[in-house]
């Protein structure tokens, strides 16, 4: 039965919400800014970036459209939960 499931899973196309390279670049930059803002000790709690502010940074940059809200919410929550770190 697992063979059948695995075969079916390969038939589903993988869709990225990112429409082009420019959108990926802008989103990546926004994620770095969000991480810095959320995890920098010198940023006061009242000055932490809200989800709305994060979404405004990337509004209209996804091939002229917006990223899906649920996608941005997942990114926002993940970045707020854990700081991005560069590995040595």
PyMOL Python script that loads the backbone (N, CA, C, O; Angstrom):
from pymol import cmd

cmd.read_pdbstr("""\
ATOM      1  N   UNK A   1       0.821  -1.202   0.000  1.00  0.00           N
ATOM      2  CA  UNK A   1       0.000   0.000   0.000  1.00  0.00           C
ATOM      3  C   UNK A   1       0.863   1.264   0.000  1.00  0.00           C
ATOM      4  O   UNK A   1       0.505   2.248  -0.647  1.00  0.00           O
ATOM      5  N   UNK A   2       1.986   1.255   0.709  1.00  0.00           N
ATOM      6  CA  UNK A   2       2.839   2.437   0.733  1.00  0.00           C
ATOM      7  C   UNK A   2       3.417   2.740  -0.646  1.00  0.00           C
ATOM      8  O   UNK A   2       3.685   3.900  -0.956  1.00  0.00           O
ATOM      9  N   UNK A   3       3.611   1.726  -1.472  1.00  0.00           N
ATOM     10  CA  UNK A   3       4.074   1.933  -2.847  1.00  0.00           C
ATOM     11  C   UNK A   3       3.054   2.764  -3.621  1.00  0.00           C
ATOM     12  O   UNK A   3       3.421   3.674  -4.363  1.00  0.00           O
ATOM     13  N   UNK A   4       1.780   2.449  -3.447  1.00  0.00           N
ATOM     14  CA  UNK A   4       0.714   3.170  -4.132  1.00  0.00           C
ATOM     15  C   UNK A   4       0.669   4.621  -3.669  1.00  0.00           C
ATOM     16  O   UNK A   4       0.525   5.532  -4.485  1.00  0.00           O
ATOM     17  N   UNK A   5       0.789   4.831  -2.396  1.00  0.00           N
ATOM     18  CA  UNK A   5       0.769   6.192  -1.860  1.00  0.00           C
ATOM     19  C   UNK A   5       1.966   6.972  -2.386  1.00  0.00           C
ATOM     20  O   UNK A   5       1.821   8.121  -2.804  1.00  0.00           O
ATOM     21  N   UNK A   6       3.131   6.368  -2.371  1.00  0.00           N
ATOM     22  CA  UNK A   6       4.328   7.050  -2.862  1.00  0.00           C
ATOM     23  C   UNK A   6       4.182   7.407  -4.341  1.00  0.00           C
ATOM     24  O   UNK A   6       4.584   8.493  -4.759  1.00  0.00           O
ATOM     25  N   UNK A   7       3.611   6.501  -5.130  1.00  0.00           N
ATOM     26  CA  UNK A   7       3.405   6.781  -6.547  1.00  0.00           C
ATOM     27  C   UNK A   7       2.434   7.941  -6.736  1.00  0.00           C
ATOM     28  O   UNK A   7       2.660   8.809  -7.580  1.00  0.00           O
ATOM     29  N   UNK A   8       1.375   7.960  -5.971  1.00  0.00           N
ATOM     30  CA  UNK A   8       0.390   9.045  -6.074  1.00  0.00           C
ATOM     31  C   UNK A   8       1.000  10.382  -5.672  1.00  0.00           C
ATOM     32  O   UNK A   8       0.705  11.416  -6.272  1.00  0.00           O
ATOM     33  N   UNK A   9       1.837  10.352  -4.669  1.00  0.00           N
ATOM     34  CA  UNK A   9       2.432  11.597  -4.195  1.00  0.00           C
ATOM     35  C   UNK A   9       3.314  12.231  -5.265  1.00  0.00           C
ATOM     36  O   UNK A   9       3.425  13.455  -5.325  1.00  0.00           O
ATOM     37  N   UNK A  10       3.926  11.438  -6.087  1.00  0.00           N
ATOM     38  CA  UNK A  10       4.787  11.978  -7.143  1.00  0.00           C
ATOM     39  C   UNK A  10       3.984  12.654  -8.248  1.00  0.00           C
ATOM     40  O   UNK A  10       4.532  13.440  -9.021  1.00  0.00           O
ATOM     41  N   UNK A  11       2.714  12.361  -8.326  1.00  0.00           N
ATOM     42  CA  UNK A  11       1.884  12.958  -9.368  1.00  0.00           C
ATOM     43  C   UNK A  11       1.458  14.376  -9.022  1.00  0.00           C
ATOM     44  O   UNK A  11       1.057  15.131  -9.908  1.00  0.00           O
ATOM     45  N   UNK A  12       1.537  14.749  -7.753  1.00  0.00           N
ATOM     46  CA  UNK A  12       1.118  16.090  -7.348  1.00  0.00           C
ATOM     47  C   UNK A  12       2.231  17.076  -7.631  1.00  0.00           C
ATOM     48  O   UNK A  12       3.353  16.902  -7.155  1.00  0.00           O
ATOM     49  N   UNK A  13       1.939  18.087  -8.385  1.00  0.00           N
ATOM     50  CA  UNK A  13       2.987  19.077  -8.663  1.00  0.00           C
ATOM     51  C   UNK A  13       3.290  19.915  -7.419  1.00  0.00           C
ATOM     52  O   UNK A  13       2.395  20.217  -6.629  1.00  0.00           O
ATOM     53  N   UNK A  14       4.526  20.274  -7.261  1.00  0.00           N
ATOM     54  CA  UNK A  14       4.929  21.130  -6.159  1.00  0.00           C
ATOM     55  C   UNK A  14       4.833  22.576  -6.648  1.00  0.00           C
ATOM     56  O   UNK A  14       5.425  22.943  -7.662  1.00  0.00           O
ATOM     57  N   UNK A  15       4.087  23.374  -5.918  1.00  0.00           N
ATOM     58  CA  UNK A  15       3.901  24.770  -6.306  1.00  0.00           C
ATOM     59  C   UNK A  15       4.539  25.671  -5.266  1.00  0.00           C
ATOM     60  O   UNK A  15       4.272  25.551  -4.071  1.00  0.00           O
ATOM     61  N   UNK A  16       5.355  26.546  -5.722  1.00  0.00           N
ATOM     62  CA  UNK A  16       5.945  27.542  -4.836  1.00  0.00           C
ATOM     63  C   UNK A  16       5.102  28.806  -4.907  1.00  0.00           C
ATOM     64  O   UNK A  16       4.651  29.186  -5.988  1.00  0.00           O
ATOM     65  N   UNK A  17       4.883  29.458  -3.779  1.00  0.00           N
ATOM     66  CA  UNK A  17       4.147  30.726  -3.822  1.00  0.00           C
ATOM     67  C   UNK A  17       4.992  31.870  -4.373  1.00  0.00           C
ATOM     68  O   UNK A  17       4.473  32.959  -4.620  1.00  0.00           O
ATOM     69  N   UNK A  18       6.284  31.633  -4.567  1.00  0.00           N
ATOM     70  CA  UNK A  18       7.192  32.660  -5.089  1.00  0.00           C
ATOM     71  C   UNK A  18       7.185  32.588  -6.610  1.00  0.00           C
ATOM     72  O   UNK A  18       7.538  31.563  -7.193  1.00  0.00           O
ATOM     73  N   UNK A  19       6.780  33.685  -7.249  1.00  0.00           N
ATOM     74  CA  UNK A  19       6.581  33.675  -8.701  1.00  0.00           C
ATOM     75  C   UNK A  19       7.824  33.950  -9.535  1.00  0.00           C
ATOM     76  O   UNK A  19       7.900  33.511 -10.682  1.00  0.00           O
ATOM     77  N   UNK A  20       8.807  34.673  -8.982  1.00  0.00           N
ATOM     78  CA  UNK A  20      10.010  34.965  -9.769  1.00  0.00           C
ATOM     79  C   UNK A  20      11.202  35.248  -8.863  1.00  0.00           C
ATOM     80  O   UNK A  20      11.073  35.301  -7.640  1.00  0.00           O
ATOM     81  N   UNK A  21      12.360  35.428  -9.483  1.00  0.00           N
ATOM     82  CA  UNK A  21      13.599  35.632  -8.736  1.00  0.00           C
ATOM     83  C   UNK A  21      13.577  36.927  -7.927  1.00  0.00           C
ATOM     84  O   UNK A  21      14.080  36.965  -6.804  1.00  0.00           O
ATOM     85  N   UNK A  22      13.007  37.971  -8.482  1.00  0.00           N
ATOM     86  CA  UNK A  22      12.938  39.241  -7.760  1.00  0.00           C
ATOM     87  C   UNK A  22      12.108  39.101  -6.497  1.00  0.00           C
ATOM     88  O   UNK A  22      12.460  39.656  -5.456  1.00  0.00           O
ATOM     89  N   UNK A  23      11.018  38.371  -6.581  1.00  0.00           N
ATOM     90  CA  UNK A  23      10.169  38.147  -5.411  1.00  0.00           C
ATOM     91  C   UNK A  23      10.933  37.386  -4.335  1.00  0.00           C
ATOM     92  O   UNK A  23      10.810  37.691  -3.149  1.00  0.00           O
ATOM     93  N   UNK A  24      11.719  36.399  -4.744  1.00  0.00           N
ATOM     94  CA  UNK A  24      12.512  35.624  -3.785  1.00  0.00           C
ATOM     95  C   UNK A  24      13.542  36.504  -3.096  1.00  0.00           C
ATOM     96  O   UNK A  24      13.765  36.378  -1.892  1.00  0.00           O
ATOM     97  N   UNK A  25      14.169  37.394  -3.854  1.00  0.00           N
ATOM     98  CA  UNK A  25      15.172  38.291  -3.289  1.00  0.00           C
ATOM     99  C   UNK A  25      14.547  39.251  -2.274  1.00  0.00           C
ATOM    100  O   UNK A  25      15.074  39.420  -1.175  1.00  0.00           O
ATOM    101  N   UNK A  26      13.438  39.873  -2.635  1.00  0.00           N
ATOM    102  CA  UNK A  26      12.784  40.829  -1.741  1.00  0.00           C
ATOM    103  C   UNK A  26      12.280  40.114  -0.484  1.00  0.00           C
ATOM    104  O   UNK A  26      12.425  40.628   0.625  1.00  0.00           O
ATOM    105  N   UNK A  27      11.691  38.937  -0.659  1.00  0.00           N
ATOM    106  CA  UNK A  27      11.196  38.182   0.488  1.00  0.00           C
ATOM    107  C   UNK A  27      12.355  37.787   1.403  1.00  0.00           C
ATOM    108  O   UNK A  27      12.230  37.877   2.624  1.00  0.00           O
ATOM    109  N   UNK A  28      13.460  37.359   0.843  1.00  0.00           N
ATOM    110  CA  UNK A  28      14.630  36.987   1.643  1.00  0.00           C
ATOM    111  C   UNK A  28      15.134  38.172   2.460  1.00  0.00           C
ATOM    112  O   UNK A  28      15.438  38.033   3.645  1.00  0.00           O
ATOM    113  N   UNK A  29      15.218  39.314   1.835  1.00  0.00           N
ATOM    114  CA  UNK A  29      15.659  40.518   2.531  1.00  0.00           C
ATOM    115  C   UNK A  29      14.685  40.880   3.651  1.00  0.00           C
ATOM    116  O   UNK A  29      15.112  41.243   4.746  1.00  0.00           O
ATOM    117  N   UNK A  30      13.386  40.784   3.389  1.00  0.00           N
ATOM    118  CA  UNK A  30      12.376  41.083   4.400  1.00  0.00           C
ATOM    119  C   UNK A  30      12.476  40.118   5.581  1.00  0.00           C
ATOM    120  O   UNK A  30      12.259  40.513   6.727  1.00  0.00           O
ATOM    121  N   UNK A  31      12.800  38.865   5.306  1.00  0.00           N
ATOM    122  CA  UNK A  31      12.950  37.870   6.375  1.00  0.00           C
ATOM    123  C   UNK A  31      14.154  38.210   7.249  1.00  0.00           C
ATOM    124  O   UNK A  31      14.073  38.106   8.473  1.00  0.00           O
ATOM    125  N   UNK A  32      15.262  38.610   6.645  1.00  0.00           N
ATOM    126  CA  UNK A  32      16.443  39.000   7.417  1.00  0.00           C
ATOM    127  C   UNK A  32      16.124  40.222   8.281  1.00  0.00           C
ATOM    128  O   UNK A  32      16.508  40.275   9.449  1.00  0.00           O
ATOM    129  N   UNK A  33      15.426  41.196   7.708  1.00  0.00           N
ATOM    130  CA  UNK A  33      15.042  42.387   8.473  1.00  0.00           C
ATOM    131  C   UNK A  33      14.130  42.015   9.634  1.00  0.00           C
ATOM    132  O   UNK A  33      14.295  42.523  10.743  1.00  0.00           O
ATOM    133  N   UNK A  34      13.172  41.133   9.386  1.00  0.00           N
ATOM    134  CA  UNK A  34      12.252  40.696  10.434  1.00  0.00           C
ATOM    135  C   UNK A  34      13.010  39.998  11.554  1.00  0.00           C
ATOM    136  O   UNK A  34      12.772  40.272  12.730  1.00  0.00           O
ATOM    137  N   UNK A  35      13.912  39.108  11.200  1.00  0.00           N
ATOM    138  CA  UNK A  35      14.679  38.382  12.211  1.00  0.00           C
ATOM    139  C   UNK A  35      15.505  39.341  13.058  1.00  0.00           C
ATOM    140  O   UNK A  35      15.546  39.217  14.282  1.00  0.00           O
ATOM    141  N   UNK A  36      16.153  40.284  12.414  1.00  0.00           N
ATOM    142  CA  UNK A  36      16.944  41.271  13.139  1.00  0.00           C
ATOM    143  C   UNK A  36      16.061  42.071  14.083  1.00  0.00           C
ATOM    144  O   UNK A  36      16.418  42.282  15.242  1.00  0.00           O
ATOM    145  N   UNK A  37      14.930  42.509  13.601  1.00  0.00           N
ATOM    146  CA  UNK A  37      14.007  43.297  14.406  1.00  0.00           C
ATOM    147  C   UNK A  37      13.459  42.504  15.593  1.00  0.00           C
ATOM    148  O   UNK A  37      13.385  43.025  16.706  1.00  0.00           O
ATOM    149  N   UNK A  38      13.081  41.269  15.363  1.00  0.00           N
ATOM    150  CA  UNK A  38      12.457  40.470  16.415  1.00  0.00           C
ATOM    151  C   UNK A  38      13.435  40.003  17.491  1.00  0.00           C
ATOM    152  O   UNK A  38      13.053  39.843  18.651  1.00  0.00           O
ATOM    153  N   UNK A  39      14.686  39.787  17.113  1.00  0.00           N
ATOM    154  CA  UNK A  39      15.617  39.152  18.034  1.00  0.00           C
ATOM    155  C   UNK A  39      16.756  40.058  18.517  1.00  0.00           C
ATOM    156  O   UNK A  39      17.617  39.613  19.276  1.00  0.00           O
ATOM    157  N   UNK A  40      16.768  41.302  18.091  1.00  0.00           N
ATOM    158  CA  UNK A  40      17.777  42.259  18.544  1.00  0.00           C
ATOM    159  C   UNK A  40      17.347  42.800  19.912  1.00  0.00           C
ATOM    160  O   UNK A  40      16.246  43.331  20.060  1.00  0.00           O
ATOM    161  N   UNK A  41      18.213  42.660  20.890  1.00  0.00           N
ATOM    162  CA  UNK A  41      17.872  43.069  22.259  1.00  0.00           C
ATOM    163  C   UNK A  41      17.693  44.573  22.407  1.00  0.00           C
ATOM    164  O   UNK A  41      17.068  45.029  23.364  1.00  0.00           O
ATOM    165  N   UNK A  42      18.230  45.345  21.480  1.00  0.00           N
ATOM    166  CA  UNK A  42      18.096  46.798  21.582  1.00  0.00           C
ATOM    167  C   UNK A  42      16.758  47.310  21.034  1.00  0.00           C
ATOM    168  O   UNK A  42      16.436  48.487  21.193  1.00  0.00           O
ATOM    169  N   UNK A  43      15.990  46.441  20.399  1.00  0.00           N
ATOM    170  CA  UNK A  43      14.662  46.838  19.898  1.00  0.00           C
ATOM    171  C   UNK A  43      13.652  46.636  21.024  1.00  0.00           C
ATOM    172  O   UNK A  43      13.485  45.529  21.535  1.00  0.00           O
ATOM    173  N   UNK A  44      12.985  47.720  21.401  1.00  0.00           N
ATOM    174  CA  UNK A  44      11.989  47.652  22.481  1.00  0.00           C
ATOM    175  C   UNK A  44      10.790  46.805  22.053  1.00  0.00           C
ATOM    176  O   UNK A  44      10.460  46.759  20.868  1.00  0.00           O
ATOM    177  N   UNK A  45      10.144  46.142  22.992  1.00  0.00           N
ATOM    178  CA  UNK A  45       8.985  45.294  22.664  1.00  0.00           C
ATOM    179  C   UNK A  45       7.893  46.027  21.871  1.00  0.00           C
ATOM    180  O   UNK A  45       7.256  45.431  21.003  1.00  0.00           O
ATOM    181  N   UNK A  46       7.680  47.297  22.164  1.00  0.00           N
ATOM    182  CA  UNK A  46       6.658  48.063  21.442  1.00  0.00           C
ATOM    183  C   UNK A  46       7.063  48.373  20.001  1.00  0.00           C
ATOM    184  O   UNK A  46       6.218  48.718  19.175  1.00  0.00           O
ATOM    185  N   UNK A  47       8.359  48.250  19.704  1.00  0.00           N
ATOM    186  CA  UNK A  47       8.862  48.551  18.371  1.00  0.00           C
ATOM    187  C   UNK A  47       9.072  47.312  17.508  1.00  0.00           C
ATOM    188  O   UNK A  47       9.579  47.409  16.391  1.00  0.00           O
ATOM    189  N   UNK A  48       8.685  46.146  18.024  1.00  0.00           N
ATOM    190  CA  UNK A  48       8.825  44.910  17.247  1.00  0.00           C
ATOM    191  C   UNK A  48       7.876  44.968  16.048  1.00  0.00           C
ATOM    192  O   UNK A  48       6.759  45.474  16.150  1.00  0.00           O
ATOM    193  N   UNK A  49       8.335  44.445  14.922  1.00  0.00           N
ATOM    194  CA  UNK A  49       7.551  44.476  13.693  1.00  0.00           C
ATOM    195  C   UNK A  49       6.309  43.587  13.811  1.00  0.00           C
ATOM    196  O   UNK A  49       6.395  42.427  14.215  1.00  0.00           O
ATOM    197  N   UNK A  50       5.184  44.141  13.459  1.00  0.00           N
ATOM    198  CA  UNK A  50       3.935  43.375  13.463  1.00  0.00           C
ATOM    199  C   UNK A  50       3.815  42.575  12.169  1.00  0.00           C
ATOM    200  O   UNK A  50       4.552  42.798  11.208  1.00  0.00           O
ATOM    201  N   UNK A  51       2.885  41.656  12.168  1.00  0.00           N
ATOM    202  CA  UNK A  51       2.632  40.883  10.951  1.00  0.00           C
ATOM    203  C   UNK A  51       2.196  41.803   9.815  1.00  0.00           C
ATOM    204  O   UNK A  51       2.596  41.608   8.668  1.00  0.00           O
ATOM    205  N   UNK A  52       1.386  42.793  10.127  1.00  0.00           N
ATOM    206  CA  UNK A  52       0.917  43.730   9.110  1.00  0.00           C
ATOM    207  C   UNK A  52       2.071  44.522   8.498  1.00  0.00           C
ATOM    208  O   UNK A  52       2.103  44.740   7.287  1.00  0.00           O
ATOM    209  N   UNK A  53       3.012  44.949   9.329  1.00  0.00           N
ATOM    210  CA  UNK A  53       4.176  45.685   8.828  1.00  0.00           C
ATOM    211  C   UNK A  53       5.040  44.782   7.945  1.00  0.00           C
ATOM    212  O   UNK A  53       5.566  45.219   6.922  1.00  0.00           O
ATOM    213  N   UNK A  54       5.177  43.528   8.349  1.00  0.00           N
ATOM    214  CA  UNK A  54       5.943  42.573   7.545  1.00  0.00           C
ATOM    215  C   UNK A  54       5.302  42.378   6.178  1.00  0.00           C
ATOM    216  O   UNK A  54       5.995  42.378   5.161  1.00  0.00           O
ATOM    217  N   UNK A  55       3.989  42.212   6.148  1.00  0.00           N
ATOM    218  CA  UNK A  55       3.312  41.978   4.869  1.00  0.00           C
ATOM    219  C   UNK A  55       3.362  43.212   3.969  1.00  0.00           C
ATOM    220  O   UNK A  55       3.396  43.080   2.746  1.00  0.00           O
ATOM    221  N   UNK A  56       3.367  44.403   4.556  1.00  0.00           N
ATOM    222  CA  UNK A  56       3.458  45.622   3.748  1.00  0.00           C
ATOM    223  C   UNK A  56       4.797  45.718   3.025  1.00  0.00           C
ATOM    224  O   UNK A  56       4.873  46.268   1.926  1.00  0.00           O
ATOM    225  N   UNK A  57       5.863  45.179   3.647  1.00  0.00           N
ATOM    226  CA  UNK A  57       7.187  45.224   3.020  1.00  0.00           C
ATOM    227  C   UNK A  57       7.229  44.433   1.720  1.00  0.00           C
ATOM    228  O   UNK A  57       7.986  44.773   0.811  1.00  0.00           O
ATOM    229  N   UNK A  58       6.428  43.388   1.625  1.00  0.00           N
ATOM    230  CA  UNK A  58       6.482  42.515   0.447  1.00  0.00           C
ATOM    231  C   UNK A  58       5.205  42.609  -0.392  1.00  0.00           C
ATOM    232  O   UNK A  58       4.957  41.764  -1.252  1.00  0.00           O
ATOM    233  N   UNK A  59       4.419  43.617  -0.142  1.00  0.00           N
ATOM    234  CA  UNK A  59       3.167  43.792  -0.874  1.00  0.00           C
ATOM    235  C   UNK A  59       3.434  44.122  -2.340  1.00  0.00           C
ATOM    236  O   UNK A  59       4.171  45.058  -2.651  1.00  0.00           O
ATOM    237  N   UNK A  60       2.841  43.360  -3.219  1.00  0.00           N
ATOM    238  CA  UNK A  60       2.914  43.620  -4.648  1.00  0.00           C
ATOM    239  C   UNK A  60       4.214  43.242  -5.324  1.00  0.00           C
ATOM    240  O   UNK A  60       4.401  43.556  -6.499  1.00  0.00           O
ATOM    241  N   UNK A  61       5.127  42.572  -4.618  1.00  0.00           N
ATOM    242  CA  UNK A  61       6.422  42.248  -5.220  1.00  0.00           C
ATOM    243  C   UNK A  61       6.493  40.841  -5.792  1.00  0.00           C
ATOM    244  O   UNK A  61       7.510  40.462  -6.372  1.00  0.00           O
ATOM    245  N   UNK A  62       5.450  40.077  -5.641  1.00  0.00           N
ATOM    246  CA  UNK A  62       5.453  38.693  -6.121  1.00  0.00           C
ATOM    247  C   UNK A  62       4.902  38.636  -7.541  1.00  0.00           C
ATOM    248  O   UNK A  62       3.769  38.212  -7.770  1.00  0.00           O
ATOM    249  N   UNK A  63       5.717  39.066  -8.472  1.00  0.00           N
ATOM    250  CA  UNK A  63       5.271  39.110  -9.859  1.00  0.00           C
ATOM    251  C   UNK A  63       4.124  40.082 -10.046  1.00  0.00           C
ATOM    252  O   UNK A  63       3.248  39.859 -10.881  1.00  0.00           O
ATOM    253  N   UNK A  64       4.123  41.162  -9.272  1.00  0.00           N
ATOM    254  CA  UNK A  64       3.055  42.160  -9.333  1.00  0.00           C
ATOM    255  C   UNK A  64       1.867  41.831  -8.438  1.00  0.00           C
ATOM    256  O   UNK A  64       0.918  42.611  -8.362  1.00  0.00           O
ATOM    257  N   UNK A  65       1.906  40.707  -7.774  1.00  0.00           N
ATOM    258  CA  UNK A  65       0.819  40.289  -6.884  1.00  0.00           C
ATOM    259  C   UNK A  65       1.366  40.158  -5.460  1.00  0.00           C
ATOM    260  O   UNK A  65       2.542  40.415  -5.205  1.00  0.00           O
ATOM    261  N   UNK A  66       0.499  39.760  -4.555  1.00  0.00           N
ATOM    262  CA  UNK A  66       0.895  39.535  -3.176  1.00  0.00           C
ATOM    263  C   UNK A  66       1.173  38.059  -2.944  1.00  0.00           C
ATOM    264  O   UNK A  66       0.656  37.193  -3.651  1.00  0.00           O
ATOM    265  N   UNK A  67       2.003  37.787  -1.936  1.00  0.00           N
ATOM    266  CA  UNK A  67       2.193  36.407  -1.505  1.00  0.00           C
ATOM    267  C   UNK A  67       0.922  35.959  -0.782  1.00  0.00           C
ATOM    268  O   UNK A  67       0.210  36.795  -0.225  1.00  0.00           O
ATOM    269  N   UNK A  68       0.625  34.660  -0.778  1.00  0.00           N
ATOM    270  CA  UNK A  68      -0.534  34.177  -0.019  1.00  0.00           C
ATOM    271  C   UNK A  68      -0.375  34.519   1.471  1.00  0.00           C
ATOM    272  O   UNK A  68       0.709  34.370   2.035  1.00  0.00           O
ATOM    273  N   UNK A  69      -1.440  34.967   2.084  1.00  0.00           N
ATOM    274  CA  UNK A  69      -1.399  35.385   3.485  1.00  0.00           C
ATOM    275  C   UNK A  69      -0.992  34.245   4.404  1.00  0.00           C
ATOM    276  O   UNK A  69      -0.224  34.455   5.342  1.00  0.00           O
ATOM    277  N   UNK A  70      -1.494  33.040   4.151  1.00  0.00           N
ATOM    278  CA  UNK A  70      -1.133  31.918   5.019  1.00  0.00           C
ATOM    279  C   UNK A  70       0.353  31.588   4.910  1.00  0.00           C
ATOM    280  O   UNK A  70       0.966  31.176   5.894  1.00  0.00           O
ATOM    281  N   UNK A  71       0.935  31.764   3.732  1.00  0.00           N
ATOM    282  CA  UNK A  71       2.373  31.557   3.538  1.00  0.00           C
ATOM    283  C   UNK A  71       3.162  32.579   4.344  1.00  0.00           C
ATOM    284  O   UNK A  71       4.096  32.220   5.060  1.00  0.00           O
ATOM    285  N   UNK A  72       2.789  33.860   4.231  1.00  0.00           N
ATOM    286  CA  UNK A  72       3.491  34.905   4.977  1.00  0.00           C
ATOM    287  C   UNK A  72       3.318  34.733   6.478  1.00  0.00           C
ATOM    288  O   UNK A  72       4.246  34.999   7.242  1.00  0.00           O
ATOM    289  N   UNK A  73       2.145  34.292   6.907  1.00  0.00           N
ATOM    290  CA  UNK A  73       1.906  34.066   8.334  1.00  0.00           C
ATOM    291  C   UNK A  73       2.816  32.961   8.859  1.00  0.00           C
ATOM    292  O   UNK A  73       3.358  33.077   9.959  1.00  0.00           O
ATOM    293  N   UNK A  74       2.989  31.905   8.095  1.00  0.00           N
ATOM    294  CA  UNK A  74       3.873  30.813   8.508  1.00  0.00           C
ATOM    295  C   UNK A  74       5.324  31.281   8.587  1.00  0.00           C
ATOM    296  O   UNK A  74       6.049  30.917   9.513  1.00  0.00           O
ATOM    297  N   UNK A  75       5.746  32.092   7.612  1.00  0.00           N
ATOM    298  CA  UNK A  75       7.110  32.638   7.626  1.00  0.00           C
ATOM    299  C   UNK A  75       7.289  33.534   8.844  1.00  0.00           C
ATOM    300  O   UNK A  75       8.277  33.415   9.569  1.00  0.00           O
ATOM    301  N   UNK A  76       6.338  34.427   9.068  1.00  0.00           N
ATOM    302  CA  UNK A  76       6.410  35.368  10.191  1.00  0.00           C
ATOM    303  C   UNK A  76       6.503  34.625  11.520  1.00  0.00           C
ATOM    304  O   UNK A  76       7.352  34.946  12.352  1.00  0.00           O
ATOM    305  N   UNK A  77       5.652  33.655  11.720  1.00  0.00           N
ATOM    306  CA  UNK A  77       5.645  32.902  12.973  1.00  0.00           C
ATOM    307  C   UNK A  77       6.943  32.125  13.166  1.00  0.00           C
ATOM    308  O   UNK A  77       7.466  32.059  14.278  1.00  0.00           O
ATOM    309  N   UNK A  78       7.465  31.537  12.097  1.00  0.00           N
ATOM    310  CA  UNK A  78       8.711  30.772  12.199  1.00  0.00           C
ATOM    311  C   UNK A  78       9.888  31.676  12.558  1.00  0.00           C
ATOM    312  O   UNK A  78      10.720  31.316  13.391  1.00  0.00           O
ATOM    313  N   UNK A  79       9.956  32.838  11.934  1.00  0.00           N
ATOM    314  CA  UNK A  79      11.063  33.761  12.207  1.00  0.00           C
ATOM    315  C   UNK A  79      10.948  34.325  13.619  1.00  0.00           C
ATOM    316  O   UNK A  79      11.956  34.474  14.309  1.00  0.00           O
ATOM    317  N   UNK A  80       9.744  34.636  14.050  1.00  0.00           N
ATOM    318  CA  UNK A  80       9.563  35.163  15.417  1.00  0.00           C
ATOM    319  C   UNK A  80       9.884  34.102  16.462  1.00  0.00           C
ATOM    320  O   UNK A  80      10.374  34.428  17.543  1.00  0.00           O
ATOM    321  N   UNK A  81       9.621  32.860  16.158  1.00  0.00           N
ATOM    322  CA  UNK A  81       9.856  31.776  17.110  1.00  0.00           C
ATOM    323  C   UNK A  81      11.331  31.444  17.258  1.00  0.00           C
ATOM    324  O   UNK A  81      11.769  31.049  18.339  1.00  0.00           O
ATOM    325  N   UNK A  82      12.102  31.597  16.194  1.00  0.00           N
ATOM    326  CA  UNK A  82      13.512  31.227  16.247  1.00  0.00           C
ATOM    327  C   UNK A  82      14.346  32.162  15.385  1.00  0.00           C
ATOM    328  O   UNK A  82      14.053  32.385  14.210  1.00  0.00           O
ATOM    329  N   UNK A  83      15.378  32.696  15.991  1.00  0.00           N
ATOM    330  CA  UNK A  83      16.278  33.629  15.303  1.00  0.00           C
ATOM    331  C   UNK A  83      17.044  32.926  14.175  1.00  0.00           C
ATOM    332  O   UNK A  83      17.478  31.784  14.320  1.00  0.00           O
ATOM    333  N   UNK A  84      17.196  33.625  13.062  1.00  0.00           N
ATOM    334  CA  UNK A  84      18.038  33.105  11.982  1.00  0.00           C
ATOM    335  C   UNK A  84      19.487  33.249  12.413  1.00  0.00           C
ATOM    336  O   UNK A  84      19.887  34.288  12.938  1.00  0.00           O
ATOM    337  N   UNK A  85      20.267  32.208  12.192  1.00  0.00           N
ATOM    338  CA  UNK A  85      21.673  32.244  12.569  1.00  0.00           C
ATOM    339  C   UNK A  85      22.514  31.715  11.427  1.00  0.00           C
ATOM    340  O   UNK A  85      22.111  30.796  10.714  1.00  0.00           O
ATOM    341  N   UNK A  86      23.682  32.303  11.261  1.00  0.00           N
ATOM    342  CA  UNK A  86      24.618  31.859  10.239  1.00  0.00           C
ATOM    343  C   UNK A  86      25.510  30.794  10.870  1.00  0.00           C
ATOM    344  O   UNK A  86      26.068  30.988  11.950  1.00  0.00           O
ATOM    345  N   UNK A  87      25.629  29.685  10.186  1.00  0.00           N
ATOM    346  CA  UNK A  87      26.492  28.614  10.687  1.00  0.00           C
ATOM    347  C   UNK A  87      27.933  28.902  10.298  1.00  0.00           C
ATOM    348  O   UNK A  87      28.196  29.411   9.209  1.00  0.00           O
ATOM    349  N   UNK A  88      28.860  28.580  11.180  1.00  0.00           N
ATOM    350  CA  UNK A  88      30.283  28.812  10.850  1.00  0.00           C
ATOM    351  C   UNK A  88      30.776  27.854   9.798  1.00  0.00           C
ATOM    352  O   UNK A  88      31.943  27.912   9.408  1.00  0.00           O
TER     353      UNK A  88
END
""", "prot")
cmd.dss("prot")
cmd.show_as("cartoon", "prot")
cmd.util.cbc("prot")
cmd.orient("prot")
